[in-house]
Amino acid sequence: MTAPKVLISDALSPAAVQIFKDRGIDVTFDPGLGKDKDRLAAIIGEYDGLAIRSATKATAKLLEAATKLKVIGRAGIGVDNVEIPAATARGVIVMNTPFGNSITTAEHAIAMMFALARQIPAADLSTQAGKWEKNRFMGVEITGKTLGLIGAGNIGSIVADRAVGLKMRVIAYDPYLSPERAVALGVEKVELEDLLKRADFITLHVPMTAMTKNILSAEALAKTKKGVRIINCARGGLVDEAALADLLKSGHVAGAAFDVFSVEPAESNPLFGLDNVVCTPHLGAATNEAQENVALQVAEQMSDYLLKGAITNAVNFPSITAEEAPRVKPFVDLAEKLGSFLGQLTEAPVKGIRIEYEGAVASLNLKAISAAAITGVLRPFLPEINMVNSAMVAKEKGIVVEELTREVAGNLESRIKIVVEAEDMPRHAAGTVFQDGKPRIVEIRDIQVDAEFAPHMLYVRNADKAGFIGQFGSLLGAAGVNVATFSLGRDKPGGDAICYVAVDEAISDELLDKIHEIPMVKRARRLKF
């Protein structure tokens, strides 16, 4: 049997190279190759695996030349440099290493908090300039202060552990933090408004999503305790930087320490130049240990896949055997899209997910299909979730996942129904896979529909009254929106109705506002799959 071949096209630890060799894999180490896309494209067709960091861009064009490629391993968490849909379409597994730099990032947040509390960077510059301004740099103690965590996931929980060791009081805002997990971490779970009022220090540890963007908006920042200090080592765009700069100048906010910015590389920023601000150039994961950890982890994962077929930390496919794949994959696709449909309609925190399997699908690998369903539901809130870690993430967030099976599925051969229990209300939808292998949605809110999924869709819930379709269609036509499919359903004449439309491009904010103005419309939501 010919040994699998792996190309490492970015700088990776020599220890990672040795792992491939020790496992019997033919490895080529060319750390500068990722920056030469033409030379990379010329040789990529020889390899079964590609190990990268951030310099190599695994584009659709490159993947076309990668005729033998089976796996891409990203040493690190971000996979923005990999075109995931193109890789998936070609059957290429994309793996990352989501937890290899967690400790390093958490430590940087703690270091930034100390630097801010004791004004270390400014004091260093002053002292080395020959000044002795001891009275100028009066700091504050960490001990006994209240630290407010926004996000208590993997990195946030490490920060909490370190802060408790520093004798701080730790409060945390995280809708998915269970009471039991909060007790185990030694933190008090609170709502965001309470955190803003009480925290002496605030540190952010959430991903960038539509729901977390500007979570510390001008309005939220105005509610903070006077003298608060804010640390962001998570993602740029979580804080309104201009509003924060104004509050720093006024003295309401005592200081800020940022490692990430809304625009990077950050050559200018409203926070730059302020005396009470500490800035670093996105150094959260920049330690020798973190870089070594992610390199070793990706080498092990890729070796396991190429030699054994084991899939770990894949961002585009669940754990599943080669024998199961042909039968399971269409239902994995259905479950993820059905979950995504419900997740995109859900704004309140999710408490539970129930997946009901009816008919032939109940005999398949439900772990893989359920993982896809959980991933679909939670990805709008947690974009870094994948089908491998989704069950673990749901458990950590205190989300109860249930599976129910039934031998029959009415008049369908197979049917999957997902119920999302959120804090405001439950939402549910059902779907199936017909002989063409394409997933279809067949029920929404107990209303029968029949629609395929498309990249851009529009969901409208409305009162079943004459005139709606005319007004709705006229708005789409006037906006130049081309309709691909148009599915309707209602519970009874004059009752509640649903309109589910596939369009060729995303609906604009302006058009969505106009749709909401139609008197019969109760809710309109654009969806992306």
BELKA-V393223 format. One record per residue. N is the residue number from 1. RES is the residue in one small letter. PHI is phi in whole degrees, 0 to 359 (NA if undefined). Layout:
n->N res->RES phi->PHI
n->N res->RES phi->PHI
//
This chain:
n->1 res->m phi->NA
n->2 res->t phi->289
n->3 res->a phi->292
n->4 res->p phi->299
n->5 res->k phi->248
n->6 res->v phi->238
n->7 res->l phi->252
n->8 res->i phi->255
n->9 res->s phi->256
n->10 res->d phi->232
n->11 res->a phi->295
n->12 res->l phi->222
n->13 res->s phi->301
n->14 res->p phi->304
n->15 res->a phi->295
n->16 res->a phi->292
n->17 res->v phi->301
n->18 res->q phi->294
n->19 res->i phi->300
n->20 res->f phi->301
n->21 res->k phi->297
n->22 res->d phi->296
n->23 res->r phi->272
n->24 res->g phi->86
n->25 res->i phi->261
n->26 res->d phi->281
n->27 res->v phi->246
n->28 res->t phi->246
n->29 res->f phi->252
n->30 res->d phi->225
n->31 res->p phi->295
n->32 res->g phi->263
n->33 res->l phi->293
n->34 res->g phi->300
n->35 res->k phi->274
n->36 res->d phi->247
n->37 res->k phi->295
n->38 res->d phi->290
n->39 res->r phi->293
n->40 res->l phi->297
n->41 res->a phi->297
n->42 res->a phi->289
n->43 res->i phi->244
n->44 res->i phi->298
n->45 res->g phi->296
n->46 res->e phi->274
n->47 res->y phi->248
n->48 res->d phi->270
n->49 res->g phi->222
n->50 res->l phi->229
n->51 res->a phi->256
n->52 res->i phi->221
n->53 res->r phi->248
n->54 res->s phi->252
n->55 res->a phi->288
n->56 res->t phi->285
n->57 res->k phi->253
n->58 res->a phi->273
n->59 res->t phi->276
n->60 res->a phi->300
n->61 res->k phi->295
n->62 res->l phi->296
n->63 res->l phi->295
n->64 res->e phi->298
n->65 res->a phi->277
n->66 res->a phi->272
n->67 res->t phi->291
n->68 res->k phi->257
n->69 res->l phi->297
n->70 res->k phi->246
n->71 res->v phi->209
n->72 res->i phi->245
n->73 res->g phi->247
n->74 res->r phi->260
n->75 res->a phi->283
n->76 res->g phi->142
n->77 res->i phi->267
n->78 res->g phi->283
n->79 res->v phi->239
n->80 res->d phi->296
n->81 res->n phi->272
n->82 res->v phi->239
n->83 res->e phi->279
n->84 res->i phi->301
n->85 res->p phi->301
n->86 res->a phi->294
n->87 res->a phi->294
n->88 res->t phi->297
n->89 res->a phi->300
n->90 res->r phi->264
n->91 res->g phi->74
n->92 res->v phi->265
n->93 res->i phi->286
n->94 res->v phi->247
n->95 res->m phi->248
n->96 res->n phi->230
n->97 res->t phi->233
n->98 res->p phi->291
n->99 res->f phi->244
n->100 res->g phi->292
n->101 res->n phi->243
n->102 res->s phi->296
n->103 res->i phi->297
n->104 res->t phi->299
n->105 res->t phi->294
n->106 res->a phi->297
n->107 res->e phi->297
n->108 res->h phi->295
n->109 res->a phi->297
n->110 res->i phi->295
n->111 res->a phi->297
n->112 res->m phi->294
n->113 res->m phi->295
n->114 res->f phi->295
n->115 res->a phi->302
n->116 res->l phi->289
n->117 res->a phi->296
n->118 res->r phi->249
n->119 res->q phi->51
n->120 res->i phi->297
n->121 res->p phi->299
n->122 res->a phi->293
n->123 res->a phi->294
n->124 res->d phi->296
n->125 res->l phi->299
n->126 res->s phi->297
n->127 res->t phi->294
n->128 res->q phi->289
n->129 res->a phi->274
n->130 res->g phi->91
n->131 res->k phi->267
n->132 res->w phi->225
n->133 res->e phi->260
n->134 res->k phi->300
n->135 res->n phi->284
n->136 res->r phi->287
n->137 res->f phi->255
n->138 res->m phi->281
n->139 res->g phi->259
n->140 res->v phi->231
n->141 res->e phi->282
n->142 res->i phi->277
n->143 res->t phi->305
n->144 res->g phi->83
n->145 res->k phi->280
n->146 res->t phi->263
n->147 res->l phi->260
n->148 res->g phi->259
n->149 res->l phi->267
n->150 res->i phi->259
n->151 res->g phi->104
n->152 res->a phi->236
n->153 res->g phi->277
n->154 res->n phi->301
n->155 res->i phi->285
n->156 res->g phi->302
n->157 res->s phi->292
n->158 res->i phi->291
n->159 res->v phi->300
n->160 res->a phi->300
n->161 res->d phi->299
n->162 res->r phi->293
n->163 res->a phi->293
n->164 res->v phi->299
n->165 res->g phi->295
n->166 res->l phi->273
n->167 res->k phi->67
n->168 res->m phi->269
n->169 res->r phi->272
n->170 res->v phi->246
n->171 res->i phi->242
n->172 res->a phi->223
n->173 res->y phi->254
n->174 res->d phi->201
n->175 res->p phi->303
n->176 res->y phi->258
n->177 res->l phi->276
n->178 res->s phi->283
n->179 res->p phi->303
n->180 res->e phi->294
n->181 res->r phi->294
n->182 res->a phi->298
n->183 res->v phi->297
n->184 res->a phi->297
n->185 res->l phi->280
n->186 res->g phi->78
n->187 res->v phi->240
n->188 res->e phi->258
n->189 res->k phi->280
n->190 res->v phi->223
n->191 res->e phi->278
n->192 res->l phi->300
n->193 res->e phi->299
n->194 res->d phi->294
n->195 res->l phi->299
n->196 res->l phi->300
n->197 res->k phi->286
n->198 res->r phi->258
n->199 res->a phi->284
n->200 res->d phi->276
n->201 res->f phi->233
n->202 res->i phi->236
n->203 res->t phi->232
n->204 res->l phi->257
n->205 res->h phi->214
n->206 res->v phi->232
n->207 res->p phi->285
n->208 res->m phi->272
n->209 res->t phi->226
n->210 res->a phi->299
n->211 res->m phi->274
n->212 res->t phi->258
n->213 res->k phi->303
n->214 res->n phi->53
n->215 res->i phi->299
n->216 res->l phi->259
n->217 res->s phi->284
n->218 res->a phi->302
n->219 res->e phi->295
n->220 res->a phi->293
n->221 res->l phi->298
n->222 res->a phi->294
n->223 res->k phi->270
n->224 res->t phi->287
n->225 res->k phi->294
n->226 res->k phi->298
n->227 res->g phi->92
n->228 res->v phi->294
n->229 res->r phi->238
n->230 res->i phi->241
n->231 res->i phi->238
n->232 res->n phi->230
n->233 res->c phi->242
n->234 res->a phi->260
n->235 res->r phi->215
n->236 res->g phi->293
n->237 res->g phi->96
n->238 res->l phi->282
n->239 res->v phi->236
n->240 res->d phi->287
n->241 res->e phi->295
n->242 res->a phi->293
n->243 res->a phi->295
n->244 res->l phi->296
n->245 res->a phi->300
n->246 res->d phi->297
n->247 res->l phi->288
n->248 res->l phi->293
n->249 res->k phi->292
n->250 res->s phi->283
n->251 res->g phi->95
n->252 res->h phi->297
n->253 res->v phi->263
n->254 res->a phi->282
n->255 res->g phi->184
n->256 res->a phi->214
n->257 res->a phi->229
n->258 res->f phi->236
n->259 res->d phi->252
n->260 res->v phi->228
n->261 res->f phi->220
n->262 res->s phi->297
n->263 res->v phi->234
n->264 res->e phi->230
n->265 res->p phi->300
n->266 res->a phi->270
n->267 res->e phi->274
n->268 res->s phi->210
n->269 res->n phi->193
n->270 res->p phi->302
n->271 res->l phi->276
n->272 res->f phi->293
n->273 res->g phi->90
n->274 res->l phi->276
n->275 res->d phi->297
n->276 res->n phi->260
n->277 res->v phi->232
n->278 res->v phi->244
n->279 res->c phi->231
n->280 res->t phi->227
n->281 res->p phi->270
n->282 res->h phi->55
n->283 res->l phi->260
n->284 res->g phi->310
n->285 res->a phi->258
n->286 res->a phi->269
n->287 res->t phi->227
n->288 res->n phi->300
n->289 res->e phi->295
n->290 res->a phi->296
n->291 res->q phi->295
n->292 res->e phi->293
n->293 res->n phi->301
n->294 res->v phi->292
n->295 res->a phi->292
n->296 res->l phi->296
n->297 res->q phi->295
n->298 res->v phi->291
n->299 res->a phi->295
n->300 res->e phi->295
n->301 res->q phi->297
n->302 res->m phi->294
n->303 res->s phi->297
n->304 res->d phi->299
n->305 res->y phi->289
n->306 res->l phi->291
n->307 res->l phi->263
n->308 res->k phi->238
n->309 res->g phi->83
n->310 res->a phi->283
n->311 res->i phi->246
n->312 res->t phi->230
n->313 res->n phi->54
n->314 res->a phi->280
n->315 res->v phi->265
n->316 res->n phi->228
n->317 res->f phi->194
n->318 res->p phi->277
n->319 res->s phi->291
n->320 res->i phi->195
n->321 res->t phi->279
n->322 res->a phi->296
n->323 res->e phi->291
n->324 res->e phi->281
n->325 res->a phi->309
n->326 res->p phi->300
n->327 res->r phi->276
n->328 res->v phi->275
n->329 res->k phi->306
n->330 res->p phi->299
n->331 res->f phi->281
n->332 res->v phi->299
n->333 res->d phi->298
n->334 res->l phi->299
n->335 res->a phi->298
n->336 res->e phi->294
n->337 res->k phi->291
n->338 res->l phi->295
n->339 res->g phi->296
n->340 res->s phi->298
n->341 res->f phi->304
n->342 res->l phi->288
n->343 res->g phi->298
n->344 res->q phi->288
n->345 res->l phi->268
n->346 res->t phi->259
n->347 res->e phi->251
n->348 res->a phi->280
n->349 res->p phi->304
n->350 res->v phi->274
n->351 res->k phi->259
n->352 res->g phi->203
n->353 res->i phi->227
n->354 res->r phi->246
n->355 res->i phi->245
n->356 res->e phi->251
n->357 res->y phi->252
n->358 res->e phi->232
n->359 res->g phi->85
n->360 res->a phi->300
n->361 res->v phi->298
n->362 res->a phi->296
n->363 res->s phi->267
n->364 res->l phi->271
n->365 res->n phi->288
n->366 res->l phi->288
n->367 res->k phi->300
n->368 res->a phi->293
n->369 res->i phi->291
n->370 res->s phi->296
n->371 res->a phi->300
n->372 res->a phi->294
n->373 res->a phi->296
n->374 res->i phi->298
n->375 res->t phi->301
n->376 res->g phi->299
n->377 res->v phi->294
n->378 res->l phi->268
n->379 res->r phi->300
n->380 res->p phi->301
n->381 res->f phi->263
n->382 res->l phi->232
n->383 res->p phi->296
n->384 res->e phi->272
n->385 res->i phi->292
n->386 res->n phi->222
n->387 res->m phi->287
n->388 res->v phi->276
n->389 res->n phi->258
n->390 res->s phi->298
n->391 res->a phi->295
n->392 res->m phi->295
n->393 res->v phi->297
n->394 res->a phi->301
n->395 res->k phi->295
n->396 res->e phi->298
n->397 res->k phi->275
n->398 res->g phi->76
n->399 res->i phi->270
n->400 res->v phi->278
n->401 res->v phi->250
n->402 res->e phi->239
n->403 res->e phi->237
n->404 res->l phi->235
n->405 res->t phi->234
n->406 res->r phi->225
n->407 res->e phi->287
n->408 res->v phi->243
n->409 res->a phi->229
n->410 res->g phi->63
n->411 res->n phi->268
n->412 res->l phi->251
n->413 res->e phi->291
n->414 res->s phi->217
n->415 res->r phi->210
n->416 res->i phi->241
n->417 res->k phi->240
n->418 res->i phi->243
n->419 res->v phi->244
n->420 res->v phi->257
n->421 res->e phi->268
n->422 res->a phi->253
n->423 res->e phi->293
n->424 res->d phi->271
n->425 res->m phi->188
n->426 res->p phi->278
n->427 res->r phi->228
n->428 res->h phi->212
n->429 res->a phi->203
n->430 res->a phi->228
n->431 res->g phi->209
n->432 res->t phi->210
n->433 res->v phi->235
n->434 res->f phi->272
n->435 res->q phi->297
n->436 res->d phi->285
n->437 res->g phi->81
n->438 res->k phi->268
n->439 res->p phi->289
n->440 res->r phi->225
n->441 res->i phi->264
n->442 res->v phi->240
n->443 res->e phi->204
n->444 res->i phi->225
n->445 res->r phi->54
n->446 res->d phi->65
n->447 res->i phi->256
n->448 res->q phi->283
n->449 res->v phi->223
n->450 res->d phi->210
n->451 res->a phi->211
n->452 res->e phi->279
n->453 res->f phi->271
n->454 res->a phi->226
n->455 res->p phi->305
n->456 res->h phi->236
n->457 res->m phi->222
n->458 res->l phi->229
n->459 res->y phi->249
n->460 res->v phi->231
n->461 res->r phi->252
n->462 res->n phi->213
n->463 res->a phi->284
n->464 res->d phi->281
n->465 res->k phi->228
n->466 res->a phi->300
n->467 res->g phi->104
n->468 res->f phi->297
n->469 res->i phi->299
n->470 res->g phi->297
n->471 res->q phi->295
n->472 res->f phi->296
n->473 res->g phi->297
n->474 res->s phi->296
n->475 res->l phi->296
n->476 res->l phi->297
n->477 res->g phi->296
n->478 res->a phi->296
n->479 res->a phi->274
n->480 res->g phi->73
n->481 res->v phi->272
n->482 res->n phi->270
n->483 res->v phi->268
n->484 res->a phi->271
n->485 res->t phi->222
n->486 res->f phi->219
n->487 res->s phi->245
n->488 res->l phi->234
n->489 res->g phi->199
n->490 res->r phi->209
n->491 res->d phi->277
n->492 res->k phi->195
n->493 res->p phi->303
n->494 res->g phi->80
n->495 res->g phi->265
n->496 res->d phi->273
n->497 res->a phi->227
n->498 res->i phi->229
n->499 res->c phi->234
n->500 res->y phi->234
n->501 res->v phi->237
n->502 res->a phi->264
n->503 res->v phi->236
n->504 res->d phi->282
n->505 res->e phi->211
n->506 res->a phi->298
n->507 res->i phi->286
n->508 res->s phi->284
n->509 res->d phi->300
n->510 res->e phi->298
n->511 res->l phi->292
n->512 res->l phi->298
n->513 res->d phi->297
n->514 res->k phi->293
n->515 res->i phi->296
n->516 res->h phi->297
n->517 res->e phi->281
n->518 res->i phi->296
n->519 res->p phi->305
n->520 res->m phi->282
n->521 res->v phi->283
n->522 res->k phi->262
n->523 res->r phi->199
n->524 res->a phi->224
n->525 res->r phi->217
n->526 res->r phi->274
n->527 res->l phi->232
n->528 res->k phi->227
n->529 res->f phi->235
//
